[in-house]
């Protein structure tokens, strides 16, 4: 068994990139899944040029078969998955009266359904001590009507995290949603790097006092 492994779902610039780089500085090998080839390549190159330390693949996370294959491939290549970080959500600027059911379900497939796919594929490579981390948002509690589907995604993924934690806890695998209670920016308490630090700390909680949701208020 080599160094621990983190797989980041929806990797690119922003919080997901900061999470990948932070875990890498702590000795983790890194697997990246992202939809934007250029962004994923750039992130991978910023971590390492060594394929033993970082591997990546381009995938649409709503494609269940492709995402399952990608996560399984990373797990097999590294031999284990110790942390699975889930970052995606869909931002659609529509209020509840012009958001269609089809659009809502499409967005939920990104921000909630893809977590199911990723966890189910990663689970065979996870053992006691493994962690699932999710980037949450205050939109779960204070949704904006201007982007109605985002709050639904964030409330749904937090609920799913709680179910995963309860189900997987007896195996020693824990899940946590870090609810970001602020607006991301380039300065201040809500930079991607600061949020990544909160996610890293959440993943290192003591099991006996584990919380499936950790609010980050800066």
C-alpha positions as CSV (number, residue, x, y, z in Angstrom):
1,X,0.0,0.0,0.0
2,X,1.4,3.4,-1.0
3,X,0.6,6.9,0.0
4,X,-3.1,7.7,0.5
5,X,-5.3,8.6,-2.4
6,X,-7.8,11.3,-3.0
7,X,-10.2,11.3,-6.0
8,X,-11.7,14.7,-6.8
9,X,-15.0,14.7,-8.8
10,X,-15.5,17.8,-11.0
11,X,-11.9,18.9,-10.7
12,X,-10.9,22.2,-12.1
13,X,-10.1,25.7,-10.9
14,X,-11.7,26.9,-7.6
15,X,-12.4,24.9,-4.5
16,X,-11.9,21.5,-6.2
17,X,-8.4,22.5,-7.4
18,X,-7.5,23.9,-4.0
19,X,-8.6,20.6,-2.4
20,X,-6.5,18.5,-4.8
21,X,-3.4,20.6,-4.3
22,X,-3.8,20.8,-0.5
23,X,-4.2,17.0,-0.1
24,X,-1.2,16.5,-2.5
25,X,1.0,18.7,-0.2
26,X,0.1,16.3,2.6
27,X,1.4,13.3,0.6
28,X,-1.8,12.1,-1.1
29,X,-1.8,10.7,-4.6
30,X,-4.4,12.5,-6.6
31,X,-7.0,11.3,-9.1
32,X,-9.0,14.0,-11.0
33,X,-12.3,13.7,-12.9
34,X,-13.4,16.8,-14.8
35,X,-15.4,17.8,-17.8
36,X,-13.0,20.5,-19.1
37,X,-9.9,18.8,-20.5
38,X,-7.8,22.0,-20.5
39,X,-8.7,22.8,-16.9
40,X,-8.0,19.2,-15.7
41,X,-4.7,19.0,-17.5
42,X,-3.6,22.4,-16.0
43,X,-4.6,21.3,-12.5
44,X,-2.8,18.0,-12.9
45,X,0.4,19.7,-14.1
46,X,0.3,22.1,-11.1
47,X,0.4,19.1,-8.8
48,X,2.9,16.8,-10.5
49,X,4.1,15.4,-13.8
50,X,4.6,12.0,-12.2
51,X,1.8,9.6,-13.2
52,X,2.3,7.7,-10.0
53,X,1.3,10.9,-8.1
54,X,-1.5,12.3,-10.2
55,X,-3.9,10.7,-12.8
56,X,-6.8,12.3,-14.5
57,X,-9.6,11.7,-16.9
58,X,-12.2,13.7,-18.7
59,X,-15.8,12.7,-18.0
60,X,-19.4,14.1,-17.8
61,X,-20.4,13.2,-14.2
62,X,-24.0,12.7,-15.3
63,X,-23.0,9.9,-17.5
64,X,-23.3,7.0,-15.1
65,X,-21.4,4.4,-17.1
66,X,-18.5,6.7,-18.0
67,X,-18.2,8.1,-14.4
68,X,-18.3,4.6,-13.0
69,X,-15.6,3.5,-15.4
70,X,-13.5,6.6,-14.6
71,X,-13.7,6.1,-10.8
72,X,-13.1,2.4,-11.1
73,X,-10.1,3.0,-13.3
74,X,-8.5,5.4,-10.8
75,X,-9.2,3.1,-7.9
76,X,-7.6,0.2,-9.8
77,X,-4.6,2.2,-10.9
78,X,-3.9,3.5,-7.4
79,X,-5.0,0.4,-5.6
80,X,-7.2,2.3,-3.1
81,X,-9.3,5.4,-2.5
82,X,-8.9,7.0,0.9
83,X,-10.8,10.3,0.2
84,X,-13.5,10.9,-2.3
85,X,-14.2,14.6,-2.7
86,X,-17.4,15.7,-4.5
87,X,-17.6,19.2,-5.8
88,X,-20.1,19.6,-8.7
89,X,-23.3,21.6,-8.9
90,X,-25.2,23.2,-11.7
91,X,-26.0,26.9,-11.7
92,X,-29.1,27.8,-13.7
93,X,-30.4,31.3,-13.4
94,X,-34.1,30.4,-13.4
95,X,-36.7,31.2,-10.7
96,X,-39.4,28.6,-9.7
97,X,-42.0,29.7,-12.2
98,X,-39.8,29.4,-15.3
99,X,-37.7,26.4,-14.2
100,X,-39.0,23.3,-15.9
101,X,-39.2,19.9,-14.3
102,X,-36.7,18.6,-16.9
103,X,-34.2,21.3,-16.1
104,X,-34.6,20.7,-12.4
105,X,-34.0,16.9,-12.7
106,X,-31.0,17.6,-15.0
107,X,-29.4,19.9,-12.4
108,X,-30.1,17.4,-9.6
109,X,-28.4,14.7,-11.6
110,X,-25.2,16.9,-11.5
111,X,-25.3,18.1,-7.9
112,X,-26.8,15.0,-6.2
113,X,-27.1,12.0,-8.5
114,X,-23.5,12.1,-9.5
115,X,-22.4,11.6,-5.9
116,X,-24.3,8.3,-5.8
117,X,-22.5,7.2,-9.0
118,X,-19.1,8.2,-7.6
119,X,-19.5,6.6,-4.2
120,X,-20.9,3.3,-5.6
121,X,-17.9,3.1,-7.9
122,X,-15.3,4.1,-5.3
123,X,-16.7,1.9,-2.5
124,X,-14.9,-1.3,-3.5
125,X,-11.6,0.6,-3.2
126,X,-12.4,2.2,0.2
127,X,-11.6,0.6,3.6
128,X,-12.0,1.6,7.2
129,X,-10.7,5.1,7.7
130,X,-11.8,6.3,4.2
131,X,-13.7,9.5,3.9
132,X,-16.2,11.1,1.6
133,X,-16.2,14.9,1.5
134,X,-18.7,17.2,-0.2
135,X,-18.6,21.0,-0.9
136,X,-21.9,22.3,0.5
137,X,-23.5,25.7,0.4
138,X,-25.7,28.0,2.5
139,X,-28.1,27.8,-0.5
140,X,-29.3,24.6,1.2
141,X,-30.8,26.7,3.9
142,X,-31.2,30.0,2.2
143,X,-32.0,29.3,-1.4
144,X,-32.0,32.1,-3.9
145,X,-35.2,32.2,-6.0
146,X,-33.1,33.5,-8.9
147,X,-31.4,30.1,-9.1
148,X,-34.0,27.8,-7.6
149,X,-32.4,24.5,-8.6
150,X,-29.1,25.3,-6.8
151,X,-30.7,25.3,-3.3
152,X,-32.4,22.0,-4.1
153,X,-29.2,20.4,-5.2
154,X,-27.3,21.6,-2.1
155,X,-30.1,20.5,0.3
156,X,-30.3,17.2,-1.5
157,X,-26.6,16.4,-1.5
158,X,-26.4,17.3,2.2
159,X,-29.2,14.9,2.9
160,X,-27.5,12.2,0.9
161,X,-24.2,12.7,2.8
162,X,-26.1,12.1,6.0
163,X,-27.5,8.8,4.6
164,X,-24.1,7.7,3.3
165,X,-22.5,8.5,6.7
166,X,-25.1,6.5,8.6
167,X,-24.9,3.6,6.2
168,X,-21.1,3.4,5.8
169,X,-20.2,4.3,9.3
170,X,-20.2,0.7,10.6
171,X,-17.5,0.0,8.0
172,X,-15.4,2.9,9.3
173,X,-16.1,5.0,6.2
174,X,-17.4,8.4,7.1
175,X,-19.0,11.2,5.0
176,X,-19.2,14.9,5.7
177,X,-20.7,17.9,3.9
178,X,-18.8,21.2,4.5
179,X,-21.5,23.9,4.3
180,X,-19.9,27.1,3.0
181,X,-21.8,30.0,4.6
182,X,-20.4,32.8,2.5
183,X,-19.6,33.8,-1.1
184,X,-16.4,32.6,-2.7
185,X,-13.9,35.3,-3.6
186,X,-10.3,35.9,-4.3
187,X,-9.6,37.5,-0.9
188,X,-10.8,37.1,2.6
189,X,-12.2,34.1,4.5
190,X,-13.9,32.5,1.5
191,X,-11.1,32.0,-1.0
192,X,-10.9,28.5,-2.5
193,X,-7.8,27.8,-0.5
194,X,-9.5,28.7,2.8
195,X,-12.5,26.5,2.0
196,X,-10.2,23.7,1.0
197,X,-8.5,23.9,4.4
198,X,-12.0,23.6,6.1
199,X,-12.7,20.5,4.0
200,X,-9.3,19.0,4.9
201,X,-10.0,19.6,8.6
202,X,-13.5,18.1,8.3
203,X,-12.0,14.9,6.7
204,X,-9.7,14.6,9.7
205,X,-12.4,14.7,12.4
206,X,-12.1,12.2,15.2
207,X,-14.5,9.3,14.5
208,X,-16.0,9.4,18.0
209,X,-17.2,13.0,17.6
210,X,-17.8,12.8,13.9
211,X,-20.3,15.3,12.4
212,X,-21.8,14.7,9.0
213,X,-22.2,18.4,8.4
214,X,-19.6,21.0,9.3
215,X,-20.5,24.7,8.7
216,X,-17.7,26.9,7.4
217,X,-18.4,30.6,8.2
218,X,-14.9,31.9,7.7
